[in-house]
Amino acid sequence: MEQRLANSWRMPLNDNKFIEAALLSDLRVDGRRPSDHRKLTIKLAKQDGSAEVHLGHTHVVTFVTAQLVRPYKDRPNEGSLSIFTEFSPMADPSFEPGRPAESAVELGRVVDRGLRESRAIDTESLCVLSGKLVWAIRVDIHILDNAGNLVDAANIAALAALLTFRRPECSLAGEDGQEVVVHPPEERDPIPLSIHHLPIAVTFGFFSTENLLVIDPTNEEECVMTGRMTATLNSNGDVCAIQKAGGEGVSQRFIMHCLKLAHAKAIDITTKIKDAVEVHNNERALRKIKRHPASVAMDVGDAPSGIGEKQNQLLGDEDGTGLDKLKLKEEENSMECEATPSGQEHSKDGGSKNFSGGPSSWDPYSESVDPDLLKASLASRGPSVAPSKPKDSSRETKPQEPPQEIKTDFSPIDKSLTGGQSNEGDRSRTL
């Protein structure tokens, strides 16, 4: 990486002296203190295993994928983790398309060493069938904009993507239990990776004077500094890896001072990563909840279909027009019930006492019918004979004869009703 920085572009001598003079005054070109990080922004996409990190103007995107492969012979019960980097020519003029350069390979090794040697990821949990199938995790790091300190930005993006990644669940089937079935997310929820801790990479830049060091160097400072060191620690203070990429040597006392600073930065960055992942998991849980529409009235049991239609009309019209229409229909129905044929007498409650029509004009579900009175009236009239259809056309042309009055005996109920009227007539005569 130092070779790439030397070939990128040369800083003017005045700029070099200005940067070193500012550091002697405990200041930096962008206004930070020597031990300050740039603004860190972590964005997690809706898709699992994708993270976007902005460290100042440095922009990195990471994707995590997985596939079933055969394990290594010396580790039949463990999965694998691979880091791949891609430098886009749009990120820096010195990046060339095609085969990865030495800088890209070195960046991938630094990130991989911090994750692999610290055993942050439980690779044994990636085993599906011992000696035959395991999960191989692949992390692709894409550099979109290089503004300095690619190692820290790539490390943070890889950790955030691994925390949000979920692999499909597998089960064994078949007669011998050697057949692997991969369940889609619709059937079973994917399983997250087992991550023990978060190894955070913190990069230091050294200058010609041993007392000058900065954290999170920019691309201008990378062109001026004479050495770098990347320390990978977790929030507990455990040293996971140390990378010293050439340059001037530093003393042991200076290295211990850098590790103390790196521990404090690791705690801060770990908190930010966990907060971003927690927000992502909450949003993911909300997306899994099935939203049901508002409750709609349905026909239950043997209730008439008209009741369900009326309820749907009432619930469907929010402005209250459905209720008014329903009232108008009920009034029309009541008017039709009142307009009965001649010869029927209506009581105060709307129930008819005598019926002159045949049984076909009778509605047993009508609210205006008293079933007891109806049975008594039909019993008094005798059995009804259904009219037969005319056999020839001559009968159809004959004029219909006017109906004859049929004198029937009053039913016991009718006599009791008319009896009251005759008593009142006798009293008026005696008066």
Secondary structure, DSSP 8 states (H G I E B T S, - for coil): -HHHHHHH----HHHHHHHHHHHHTT--TTS--TT----EEEEE-SSTTEEEEEETTEEEEEEEEEEEE--BTTBTT--EEEEEEEE-TTT-TT--SSS--HHHHHHHHHHHHHHHTTT-B-GGGGEEETTTEEEEEEEEEEEEE-SS-HHHHHHHHHHHHHHH-EE--EEEESSSS-EEEE--TTTS--EE--B----EEEEEEE-SSTT-EEES--HHHHHH-SEEEEEEE-TT--EEEEEEEEES---HHHHHHHHHHHHHHHHHHHHHHHHHHHHHHHHHHHHHS-----------TT--HHHHHHHHHHHH-TTSHHHHHHHHHHHHHHHHHHS--TT--B-TTS-BS---S-GGG--TT-TT--HHHHHHHHHHH---------SSHHHHHS-------------HHHHHHHHHHHHHHHHHHH-
